Amino acid sequence: MTLPSWPPAPGGTWILDLDGVVWLSGEPIEGAPEAVAHLRASGVRTLFVTNNSAPTVAELVGRLERAGIPARPTDLVTSAQAAATVVPLASRVVVLADEGVREALADRQVTVVDEGPADVVLVGWTHRFDFDRLAVATAAIRAGALLVATNDDPTHPSPQGLLPGAGALVAAVATASGAHPLLAGKPYPALVDLVAARAADLRAVVGDRATTDGALAGRLGVPFALVLSGVTSPTDAPAEPTPSATARNLGKLVQSTLGHR
């Protein structure tokens, strides 16, 4: 996949990942708040798009504001929201995920159940995952429930290093049930559709993982800037798809990009 070249055209909307780009476990990455302010001052709208389905939208807005980045709910698109769009209305859903998913499902008029029978099993990133919940989920899937996953990221960046991501939990459910998950987050169609509906003037995607953020940029037809402040480090193998630009962090990327204009 060949992505458009960097820098993007002025103005428009930049898609920014959160974990590994703006913060690590809610702690702002050096230069990120200033970079967002610089983008906005130059006429760029920032749309934060995350595969982390655990927090609610209000929690994410609060974290951004505590990081010095004013935000509104309409500035956010999450994999939880994307996953909810593929759950049929009025379904019975077994949820192996946190409050962000439950919030997104509230608008779908579904019934969340603790065990089957169910129409859907929805898996997202959560600390509340154990053998008993795995057994409930796989039993519901074998009885006919559709397996939906917020995302398949294998890892999640933190200040202490990489932690297991939602993809690790999804893999356990898929292996035990024999089902193939319907994936909703970056870079899959459900989230692409949400982003396209939210912003028609897309200019760039900035993220820390080429297989999700870079692939999303490819599907949206915009350049992709890879930052090395999250999942991907300078010593990793070359990213694929090949980024349009690479920078140590968001601050350095924005500084060099806007400084060239």
MIRO-804945 format. One record per residue: residue in three letters; x, y, z of N, C-alpha, C in turn. Coordinates in nm, 3 decimals. Each point is the difference from the previous one (the first is absolute). Last residue first. Layout:
<recs>
ALA  X  Y  Z  X  Y  Z  X  Y  Z
...
</recs>
This chain:
<recs>
ARG  0.602  2.540  0.652  -0.096  0.075  -0.081  0.028  0.149  0.009
HIS  0.229  -0.358  0.239  0.038  -0.001  -0.140  -0.092  0.082  -0.087
GLY  -0.067  -0.075  0.471  0.115  0.087  -0.020  0.046  0.007  -0.143
LEU  -0.347  -0.292  0.147  -0.048  0.138  -0.011  0.116  0.097  -0.019
THR  0.117  -0.456  0.052  -0.095  0.015  -0.110  -0.045  0.144  -0.018
SER  0.289  -0.124  0.361  0.070  -0.007  -0.128  -0.095  0.021  -0.117
GLN  -0.183  -0.003  0.438  0.100  0.107  -0.009  0.067  -0.001  -0.136
VAL  -0.294  -0.349  0.108  -0.071  0.125  -0.029  0.097  0.115  -0.017
LEU  0.182  -0.418  0.123  -0.065  -0.008  -0.131  -0.064  0.131  -0.038
LYS  0.186  -0.050  0.432  0.103  0.015  -0.102  -0.060  -0.003  -0.140
GLY  -0.293  -0.079  0.361  0.054  0.135  0.006  0.103  0.026  -0.108
LEU  -0.181  -0.435  0.059  -0.092  0.092  -0.067  0.054  0.142  -0.001
ASN  0.372  -0.372  0.028  -0.129  0.015  0.068  -0.084  0.102  -0.075
ARG  0.402  -0.180  -0.189  0.016  -0.053  0.136  -0.131  0.008  0.077
ALA  -0.027  -0.050  -0.532  0.051  0.098  0.095  0.008  -0.062  0.139
THR  -0.105  -0.085  -0.582  0.028  -0.060  0.131  0.060  0.107  0.089
ALA  -0.318  -0.065  -0.496  0.096  0.075  0.082  0.018  -0.075  0.131
SER  -0.252  -0.197  -0.337  0.033  0.117  -0.081  0.102  0.088  0.071
PRO  -0.032  -0.544  0.086  -0.057  0.131  0.035  0.040  0.109  -0.099
THR  -0.064  -0.532  -0.105  0.107  0.095  0.024  -0.060  0.138  0.031
PRO  -0.291  -0.441  0.118  0.052  0.073  -0.115  0.106  0.104  0.038
GLU  0.134  -0.260  0.247  -0.075  -0.028  -0.123  -0.148  0.022  0.027
ALA  0.544  0.108  0.220  -0.146  -0.007  0.010  -0.063  -0.027  -0.136
PRO  0.502  -0.160  0.177  -0.071  0.105  -0.075  -0.151  -0.021  0.001
ALA  0.253  -0.201  0.417  0.010  -0.020  -0.145  -0.077  0.109  -0.072
ASP  0.176  0.134  0.483  -0.089  -0.098  -0.061  0.027  -0.014  -0.149
THR  0.208  0.317  0.316  0.072  -0.124  -0.029  -0.088  -0.108  -0.062
PRO  -0.159  0.442  0.150  0.096  0.017  -0.110  0.073  -0.128  -0.038
SER  -0.494  -0.044  0.207  0.125  0.062  0.045  0.097  0.012  -0.117
THR  -0.572  -0.064  0.110  0.114  -0.018  -0.091  0.122  0.075  0.052
VAL  -0.411  0.021  0.247  0.024  -0.141  -0.028  0.129  -0.021  -0.081
GLY  -0.021  0.471  0.168  -0.096  -0.097  0.051  0.042  -0.142  -0.028
SER  0.209  0.420  -0.153  -0.022  0.025  0.142  -0.096  -0.101  0.063
LEU  0.170  0.120  -0.472  0.073  -0.106  0.069  -0.011  0.014  0.152
VAL  -0.314  0.134  -0.470  0.078  0.054  0.110  0.055  -0.116  0.083
LEU  -0.194  0.086  -0.535  0.026  -0.092  0.110  0.083  0.068  0.106
ALA  -0.354  0.160  -0.415  0.122  0.031  0.074  0.011  -0.094  0.119
PHE  -0.275  0.020  -0.506  0.011  -0.056  0.134  0.135  0.038  0.060
PRO  -0.375  0.187  -0.422  0.132  -0.038  0.049  -0.006  -0.052  0.144
VAL  -0.435  -0.073  -0.310  0.075  0.116  0.050  0.138  -0.046  0.047
GLY  -0.416  -0.261  -0.152  0.070  0.068  -0.110  0.076  0.123  0.042
LEU  -0.269  -0.355  0.244  -0.056  0.135  -0.013  0.068  0.080  -0.110
ARG  0.144  -0.438  0.109  -0.142  -0.013  -0.037  -0.067  0.136  -0.018
GLY  0.453  -0.016  0.145  -0.013  -0.053  -0.135  -0.144  -0.010  -0.045
ALA  0.093  0.128  0.444  0.035  0.107  -0.094  -0.015  -0.048  -0.144
LEU  -0.053  -0.322  0.333  -0.113  0.093  -0.001  0.025  0.114  -0.098
ALA  0.351  -0.297  0.080  -0.102  -0.062  -0.086  -0.126  0.086  -0.007
GLY  0.340  0.140  0.291  0.044  0.011  -0.139  -0.101  -0.059  -0.096
ASP  -0.084  -0.043  0.462  -0.008  0.140  -0.041  0.042  0.019  -0.146
THR  0.026  -0.446  0.164  -0.133  0.055  0.027  -0.011  0.142  -0.054
THR  0.403  -0.242  -0.054  -0.102  -0.096  -0.042  -0.142  0.047  0.030
ALA  0.399  0.252  0.130  -0.028  0.004  -0.143  -0.115  -0.091  -0.040
ARG  0.095  0.269  0.466  0.000  -0.138  -0.050  -0.042  0.001  -0.147
ASP  0.010  0.392  0.286  0.123  -0.068  0.043  0.006  -0.144  -0.048
GLY  -0.239  0.487  -0.210  -0.016  -0.111  0.093  0.132  -0.065  0.031
VAL  -0.305  0.397  -0.310  0.121  -0.013  0.081  -0.022  -0.110  0.101
VAL  -0.218  0.193  -0.501  -0.015  -0.085  0.117  0.135  -0.005  0.070
ALA  -0.258  0.373  -0.370  0.110  -0.085  0.046  -0.046  -0.087  0.116
ARG  -0.294  0.299  -0.266  0.131  0.033  -0.056  0.108  -0.099  0.039
LEU  -0.588  0.078  -0.055  0.113  -0.067  0.064  0.131  0.032  -0.072
ASP  -0.502  0.154  -0.004  0.119  0.071  -0.048  0.127  -0.058  0.061
ALA  -0.463  -0.122  0.107  0.009  -0.017  -0.145  0.130  0.058  -0.057
ALA  -0.207  -0.211  0.494  0.087  0.101  -0.061  0.017  -0.029  -0.149
ARG  -0.296  -0.261  0.283  0.032  0.108  0.094  0.080  0.112  -0.065
ALA  -0.124  -0.410  -0.226  -0.122  0.076  0.029  0.028  0.120  0.088
ALA  0.350  -0.300  -0.103  -0.041  0.070  -0.123  -0.126  0.083  0.022
VAL  0.152  -0.276  0.353  0.092  0.112  -0.023  -0.042  0.080  -0.122
LEU  -0.241  -0.392  0.097  -0.024  0.101  0.102  0.088  0.123  -0.023
ASP  0.066  -0.375  -0.281  -0.127  0.067  -0.029  -0.030  0.109  0.102
VAL  0.376  -0.273  0.071  0.022  0.086  -0.116  -0.127  0.078  -0.033
LEU  -0.027  -0.333  0.328  0.061  0.124  0.050  0.030  0.096  -0.114
ALA  -0.182  -0.417  -0.116  -0.095  0.067  0.091  0.058  0.131  0.051
PRO  0.271  -0.295  -0.287  -0.102  0.085  -0.062  -0.092  0.074  0.096
TYR  0.507  -0.124  0.159  -0.108  -0.074  -0.063  -0.118  0.090  -0.040
PRO  0.479  0.013  0.223  -0.035  0.082  -0.117  -0.123  -0.052  -0.073
LYS  -0.025  0.099  0.464  0.100  0.026  -0.104  0.067  -0.130  -0.042
GLY  -0.447  -0.124  0.219  0.083  0.119  0.018  0.096  0.023  -0.115
ALA  -0.311  -0.390  0.039  -0.068  0.128  -0.021  0.091  0.121  0.003
LEU  -0.050  -0.583  -0.104  0.082  0.106  0.061  -0.053  0.137  -0.038
LEU  -0.171  -0.533  0.056  -0.028  0.117  -0.083  0.068  0.117  0.068
PRO  0.166  -0.526  0.066  -0.067  0.122  0.047  -0.030  0.098  -0.112
HIS  0.020  -0.554  0.012  0.078  0.112  -0.052  -0.071  0.130  0.038
ALA  -0.010  -0.509  0.258  -0.066  0.102  -0.082  0.100  0.104  -0.049
GLY  0.052  -0.389  0.314  0.013  -0.035  -0.141  -0.062  0.101  -0.095
SER  0.057  -0.018  0.505  -0.132  -0.018  -0.062  0.008  -0.050  -0.144
ALA  0.391  0.095  0.274  -0.083  -0.092  0.078  -0.133  -0.030  -0.066
THR  0.303  0.312  -0.201  0.061  -0.133  0.005  -0.091  -0.100  0.072
ALA  -0.130  0.456  -0.015  -0.007  -0.060  -0.133  0.057  -0.142  0.001
VAL  0.032  0.254  0.395  -0.140  -0.034  -0.028  -0.013  -0.070  -0.135
ALA  0.426  0.160  0.118  -0.040  -0.106  0.093  -0.143  -0.046  -0.029
ALA  0.169  0.369  -0.238  0.060  -0.125  -0.046  -0.039  -0.117  0.090
VAL  -0.129  0.437  0.124  -0.079  -0.047  -0.114  0.054  -0.134  -0.049
LEU  0.245  0.221  0.328  -0.124  -0.053  0.057  -0.088  -0.058  -0.111
ALA  0.396  0.214  -0.128  0.035  -0.120  0.076  -0.124  -0.065  0.060
GLY  -0.037  0.416  -0.226  0.019  -0.112  -0.092  0.036  -0.129  0.070
ALA  -0.037  0.421  0.229  -0.128  -0.068  -0.021  0.015  -0.120  -0.092
GLY  0.450  0.124  0.241  -0.108  0.081  -0.055  -0.127  -0.082  -0.019
PRO  0.469  -0.016  0.339  -0.090  -0.069  -0.091  -0.114  0.091  -0.045
LEU  0.442  0.255  0.122  -0.089  -0.089  0.074  -0.087  -0.076  -0.101
LEU  0.501  0.293  -0.004  -0.118  -0.051  -0.067  -0.075  -0.099  0.088
GLY  0.292  0.386  0.239  0.024  -0.084  -0.116  -0.131  -0.051  -0.058
GLN  0.035  0.307  0.370  0.082  -0.115  0.041  0.035  -0.091  -0.118
PRO  -0.288  0.387  -0.043  0.132  0.047  0.044  0.094  -0.113  0.040
SER  -0.362  -0.129  -0.360  -0.009  0.059  0.132  0.136  0.054  0.038
PRO  -0.316  -0.233  -0.452  0.117  0.066  0.058  -0.028  0.059  0.137
HIS  -0.194  -0.451  -0.255  -0.049  0.133  0.039  0.116  0.072  0.068
THR  -0.099  -0.461  -0.365  0.061  0.063  0.117  -0.058  0.139  0.021
PRO  -0.154  -0.288  -0.354  0.055  -0.101  0.092  0.055  0.059  0.129
ASP  -0.417  0.163  -0.329  0.135  0.041  0.038  0.058  -0.101  0.099
ASP  -0.446  0.017  -0.242  0.089  -0.116  0.015  0.144  0.040  0.030
ASN  -0.553  0.195  0.081  0.126  0.014  -0.075  0.086  -0.122  0.025
THR  -0.463  0.026  0.137  0.024  0.143  -0.020  0.124  0.022  -0.085
ALA  -0.311  -0.438  -0.048  0.115  0.050  0.077  0.020  0.148  -0.030
VAL  -0.392  -0.437  -0.031  0.040  0.135  -0.045  0.114  0.046  0.090
LEU  -0.294  -0.478  -0.132  0.113  0.056  0.074  0.040  0.133  -0.064
LEU  -0.492  -0.280  0.019  0.104  0.060  -0.084  0.109  0.058  0.089
ALA  -0.341  -0.424  0.131  0.026  0.143  0.010  0.113  0.043  -0.094
GLY  -0.175  -0.468  0.080  -0.046  0.080  -0.113  0.026  0.148  0.007
ALA  0.135  -0.383  0.295  -0.145  -0.012  -0.012  -0.057  0.092  -0.109
ARG  0.461  0.004  0.112  -0.029  -0.134  -0.054  -0.151  -0.022  -0.017
ILE  0.138  0.400  0.205  0.038  0.000  -0.141  -0.028  -0.136  -0.063
ALA  -0.068  0.052  0.464  -0.099  0.078  -0.075  0.030  -0.002  -0.149
ALA  0.310  -0.203  0.290  -0.124  -0.078  -0.004  -0.107  0.073  -0.081
THR  0.407  0.221  0.081  0.014  -0.105  -0.101  -0.124  -0.087  -0.009
ALA  0.016  0.342  0.331  0.003  0.056  -0.135  0.005  -0.109  -0.106
VAL  0.028  -0.122  0.457  -0.134  0.052  -0.031  -0.005  0.050  -0.145
ALA  0.419  -0.137  0.168  -0.088  -0.114  -0.019  -0.142  0.043  -0.038
LEU  0.317  0.332  0.114  0.036  -0.063  -0.128  -0.093  -0.117  -0.030
ARG  -0.035  0.204  0.417  -0.059  0.085  -0.104  0.030  -0.055  -0.139
ASP  0.196  -0.225  0.364  -0.146  -0.014  0.006  -0.068  0.084  -0.107
PHE  0.475  0.027  0.057  -0.043  -0.125  -0.061  -0.152  -0.013  -0.003
ASP  0.168  0.497  0.009  0.050  -0.119  0.067  -0.059  -0.124  -0.066
PHE  0.028  0.582  0.010  -0.002  -0.111  -0.095  0.060  -0.121  0.071
ARG  -0.052  0.523  0.086  -0.092  -0.100  0.054  -0.019  -0.115  -0.100
HIS  0.259  0.397  -0.088  0.070  -0.076  0.103  -0.086  -0.115  0.052
THR  -0.033  0.217  -0.510  -0.050  0.005  0.136  0.094  -0.076  0.093
TRP  -0.132  0.142  -0.562  0.106  0.000  0.102  -0.060  0.016  0.139
GLY  -0.320  -0.228  -0.353  0.087  0.117  -0.007  0.101  -0.006  0.113
VAL  -0.436  -0.298  -0.269  0.124  -0.003  0.078  0.079  0.127  -0.024
LEU  -0.526  -0.241  -0.054  0.082  0.115  -0.036  0.121  0.006  0.094
VAL  -0.413  -0.347  -0.200  0.101  0.012  0.105  0.096  0.109  -0.044
VAL  -0.542  -0.125  -0.144  0.134  0.054  -0.024  0.084  -0.018  0.125
ASP  -0.446  -0.162  -0.019  0.017  0.019  -0.144  0.144  0.039  -0.034
ALA  -0.188  -0.315  0.428  0.031  0.136  -0.044  0.013  0.003  -0.152
PRO  -0.152  -0.331  0.483  0.011  0.022  -0.144  0.019  0.148  -0.037
GLY  0.296  -0.073  0.322  -0.092  -0.031  -0.107  -0.133  -0.055  0.053
GLU  0.272  0.340  0.312  0.030  -0.128  -0.066  -0.102  -0.024  -0.110
ASP  0.003  0.407  0.246  0.120  -0.058  0.062  0.041  -0.131  -0.066
VAL  -0.255  0.428  -0.247  -0.029  -0.115  0.084  0.132  -0.059  0.054
VAL  -0.244  0.468  -0.251  0.125  -0.061  0.042  -0.033  -0.111  0.099
THR  -0.289  0.239  -0.408  -0.007  -0.051  0.136  0.133  -0.069  0.032
VAL  -0.133  0.427  -0.360  0.030  -0.141  0.019  -0.018  -0.037  0.147
GLN  -0.032  0.432  -0.278  -0.119  -0.065  0.054  0.020  -0.151  0.014
ARG  0.317  0.360  -0.137  -0.043  -0.103  -0.096  -0.121  -0.078  0.050
ASP  0.258  0.348  0.238  -0.077  0.062  -0.107  -0.054  -0.102  -0.099
ALA  0.282  -0.132  0.364  -0.123  0.056  0.055  -0.088  0.061  -0.107
LEU  0.452  -0.182  -0.060  -0.113  -0.089  -0.027  -0.132  0.059  0.046
ALA  0.411  0.224  0.086  -0.029  0.002  -0.144  -0.120  -0.087  -0.035
GLU  0.155  0.001  0.448  -0.054  0.131  -0.036  -0.040  0.003  -0.147
ARG  0.226  -0.378  0.155  -0.138  0.002  0.051  -0.069  0.133  -0.032
VAL  0.457  -0.045  -0.109  -0.083  -0.084  -0.086  -0.145  0.004  0.046
GLY  0.315  0.223  0.265  -0.009  0.066  -0.130  -0.087  -0.076  -0.097
GLU  0.111  -0.175  0.437  -0.115  0.090  -0.008  -0.011  0.074  -0.133
ASP  0.269  -0.469  -0.006  -0.023  0.098  0.105  -0.111  0.099  -0.036
ALA  0.056  -0.543  -0.148  0.059  0.130  -0.028  -0.038  0.095  0.112
LEU  -0.198  -0.442  -0.188  0.129  -0.016  0.068  0.080  0.125  -0.031
VAL  -0.549  -0.149  -0.040  0.106  0.100  -0.013  0.120  -0.042  0.084
VAL  -0.477  -0.198  -0.259  0.094  -0.029  0.107  0.121  0.090  -0.020
VAL  -0.523  0.065  -0.190  0.146  0.008  -0.016  0.071  -0.039  0.130
ARG  -0.492  0.016  -0.319  0.049  -0.040  0.132  0.151  -0.016  -0.012
SER  -0.311  0.335  -0.326  0.071  -0.126  0.024  0.018  -0.026  0.149
ALA  -0.205  0.385  -0.263  -0.081  -0.089  0.084  0.065  -0.136  0.024
LEU  0.211  0.251  -0.405  -0.092  0.058  0.097  -0.078  -0.109  0.073
PRO  0.485  -0.118  -0.204  -0.139  0.023  -0.042  -0.085  0.059  0.112
VAL  0.531  0.073  -0.070  -0.088  -0.082  0.083  -0.145  0.027  -0.040
VAL  0.378  0.239  -0.177  -0.019  -0.128  -0.069  -0.085  -0.097  0.083
THR  0.121  0.443  0.155  -0.073  0.017  -0.126  -0.023  -0.131  -0.073
ALA  0.260  0.033  0.409  -0.145  0.010  0.023  -0.077  0.010  -0.131
ALA  0.475  0.006  -0.006  -0.053  -0.133  0.026  -0.151  0.004  0.020
ALA  0.228  0.410  -0.049  -0.001  -0.075  -0.126  -0.061  -0.139  0.020
GLN  0.067  0.270  0.379  -0.108  0.054  -0.083  -0.012  -0.077  -0.131
ALA  0.357  -0.111  0.276  -0.125  -0.041  0.064  -0.119  0.049  -0.081
SER  0.434  0.133  -0.119  -0.032  -0.134  -0.050  -0.127  -0.054  0.065
THR  0.058  0.536  -0.047  0.060  -0.113  0.070  -0.039  -0.133  -0.065
VAL  0.041  0.582  -0.059  -0.057  -0.121  -0.060  0.071  -0.118  0.063
LEU  -0.057  0.577  0.099  0.046  -0.136  0.029  -0.076  -0.104  -0.082
ASP  -0.082  0.484  0.044  0.140  -0.006  -0.041  0.056  -0.142  0.014
THR  -0.443  0.139  0.140  0.005  -0.013  -0.145  0.143  -0.001  -0.054
PRO  -0.092  0.072  0.469  -0.029  -0.137  -0.041  0.008  -0.022  -0.151
ARG  0.300  0.389  0.187  -0.142  -0.028  0.009  -0.024  -0.145  -0.040
ALA  0.451  0.314  0.203  -0.062  -0.090  -0.095  -0.149  -0.011  0.027
PRO  0.530  0.243  0.143  -0.147  0.012  0.002  -0.061  -0.088  -0.109
ILE  0.471  -0.049  0.253  -0.053  -0.002  -0.136  -0.153  0.010  0.008
GLY  0.333  -0.056  0.368  0.014  0.133  -0.059  -0.051  0.009  -0.142
ALA  -0.017  -0.376  0.320  0.127  0.007  -0.071  0.023  0.136  -0.064
ARG  -0.405  -0.101  0.218  0.104  -0.002  0.103  0.139  0.004  -0.062
GLU  -0.365  -0.030  -0.293  0.000  0.131  0.066  0.105  0.007  0.110
LEU  -0.064  -0.412  -0.220  0.056  0.099  -0.092  0.008  0.136  0.068
ARG  -0.212  -0.342  0.236  0.144  -0.025  -0.008  0.068  0.102  -0.092
GLY  -0.472  0.010  0.027  0.062  0.044  0.125  0.150  -0.019  -0.001
VAL  -0.248  -0.167  -0.363  -0.002  0.147  -0.002  0.067  0.054  0.126
LEU  -0.060  -0.460  -0.016  0.103  0.042  -0.095  0.007  0.152  -0.009
GLU  -0.342  -0.188  0.263  0.131  -0.026  0.062  0.113  0.045  -0.091
ALA  -0.438  0.020  -0.168  0.021  0.103  0.102  0.135  -0.018  0.069
VAL  -0.136  -0.330  -0.307  0.035  0.124  -0.069  0.027  0.112  0.101
THR  0.089  -0.487  0.179  -0.114  0.068  -0.060  0.048  0.126  -0.070
PRO  0.337  -0.428  0.060  -0.057  0.120  0.064  -0.129  0.045  -0.069
ALA  0.226  -0.406  -0.169  -0.035  -0.007  0.142  -0.063  0.128  0.056
SER  0.189  -0.131  -0.456  -0.146  0.002  0.019  -0.042  0.012  0.145
ASN  0.426  0.115  -0.351  -0.023  -0.034  0.140  -0.148  0.016  0.030
ASN  0.210  0.115  -0.418  -0.046  -0.139  0.008  -0.021  -0.045  0.144
THR  -0.029  0.520  -0.232  0.069  -0.097  0.084  -0.061  -0.139  -0.011
VAL  0.037  0.548  -0.194  -0.058  -0.129  -0.038  0.079  -0.110  0.070
PHE  -0.093  0.572  -0.027  0.070  -0.104  0.073  -0.071  -0.133  -0.024
LEU  0.056  0.486  -0.270  -0.099  -0.102  0.032  0.075  -0.117  0.063
THR  0.084  0.559  -0.124  0.053  -0.128  0.048  -0.114  -0.092  0.039
ARG  0.092  0.450  -0.355  -0.087  -0.064  0.098  0.062  -0.133  0.041
VAL  0.246  0.461  -0.198  -0.023  -0.144  -0.013  -0.096  -0.047  0.110
GLY  0.201  0.454  -0.069  -0.121  -0.028  -0.076  -0.030  -0.145  -0.023
SER  0.356  0.221  0.268  0.030  0.010  -0.143  -0.119  -0.035  -0.088
ALA  -0.015  -0.031  0.476  0.028  0.140  -0.031  0.029  0.021  -0.147
ARG  -0.061  -0.440  0.162  -0.126  0.073  0.000  0.020  0.147  -0.034
LEU  0.384  -0.274  0.044  -0.082  -0.041  -0.114  -0.128  0.083  -0.008
HIS  0.270  0.062  0.376  0.064  0.056  -0.119  -0.079  -0.035  -0.125
ALA  -0.132  -0.190  0.410  -0.030  0.143  -0.002  0.056  0.066  -0.125
VAL  0.108  -0.448  0.074  -0.141  0.012  -0.034  -0.040  0.147  -0.008
ALA  0.435  -0.092  0.143  -0.016  -0.033  -0.141  -0.145  0.013  -0.045
GLU  0.113  0.054  0.456  0.043  0.117  -0.078  -0.018  -0.026  -0.149
PRO  -0.088  -0.358  0.297  -0.100  0.107  0.013  0.035  0.123  -0.083
ALA  0.322  -0.359  -0.004  -0.127  -0.030  -0.067  -0.105  0.110  0.018
GLY  0.470  -0.037  0.188  -0.026  0.080  -0.119  -0.135  -0.022  -0.065
GLU  0.174  -0.377  0.322  0.066  0.130  -0.011  -0.031  0.067  -0.135
ILE  -0.354  -0.334  0.202  0.134  -0.016  -0.057  0.058  0.139  -0.024
PRO  -0.387  -0.123  0.378  0.033  0.060  -0.129  0.144  -0.029  -0.041
GLU  -0.316  -0.321  0.296  0.104  0.099  0.025  0.046  0.059  -0.132
GLY  -0.326  -0.358  0.030  -0.056  0.128  0.043  0.102  0.108  0.029
SER  0.124  -0.439  -0.163  -0.080  -0.021  0.121  -0.050  0.132  0.058
LEU  0.280  0.131  -0.357  0.022  -0.138  0.041  -0.070  -0.018  0.135
TRP  -0.077  0.372  -0.442  0.034  -0.035  0.138  0.039  -0.146  0.011
VAL  -0.067  0.227  -0.423  -0.031  0.112  0.088  0.043  -0.032  0.144
VAL  0.109  -0.331  -0.307  0.017  0.121  -0.079  -0.023  0.124  0.087
GLY  -0.049  -0.449  0.166  0.127  -0.005  -0.072  0.027  0.121  -0.086
ASP  -0.492  -0.079  0.119  0.101  -0.076  0.071  0.127  -0.012  -0.085
LEU  -0.343  0.244  -0.220  0.019  0.048  0.137  0.114  -0.074  0.071
ASP  -0.092  0.143  -0.548  -0.018  -0.107  0.098  0.022  0.059  0.139
LEU  -0.156  0.297  -0.426  0.105  -0.030  0.096  -0.040  -0.119  0.086
ILE  -0.126  0.277  -0.494  -0.039  -0.105  0.093  0.120  -0.031  0.088
TRP  -0.131  0.467  -0.280  0.098  -0.104  0.029  -0.060  -0.098  0.098
THR  -0.219  0.379  -0.369  -0.004  -0.076  0.124  0.114  -0.101  0.006
GLY  -0.037  0.502  -0.277  -0.065  -0.129  0.007  0.005  -0.063  0.137
GLY  0.386  0.344  -0.192  -0.139  -0.001  0.047  -0.055  -0.141  0.011
PRO  0.407  0.050  -0.341  -0.037  0.079  0.118  -0.147  -0.017  0.038
ALA  0.258  -0.405  -0.246  -0.044  0.135  -0.035  -0.041  0.076  0.126
PRO  0.359  -0.384  0.076  -0.136  0.013  -0.053  -0.030  0.144  -0.038
PRO  0.513  -0.189  -0.021  -0.106  0.035  0.095  -0.137  0.006  -0.064
TRP  0.216  -0.386  -0.127  -0.007  0.100  0.106  0.074  0.124  -0.046
SER  -0.260  -0.410  -0.308  0.123  0.056  0.057  -0.031  0.102  0.109
PRO  -0.315  -0.441  -0.127  0.035  0.134  -0.050  0.119  0.058  0.075
LEU  -0.026  -0.533  -0.026  -0.078  0.109  0.059  0.040  0.133  -0.060
THR  0.004  -0.551  -0.142  0.075  0.125  -0.007  -0.089  0.114  0.049
MET  0.030  -0.569  0.056  -0.084  0.119  0.000  0.088  0.125  0.000
</recs>
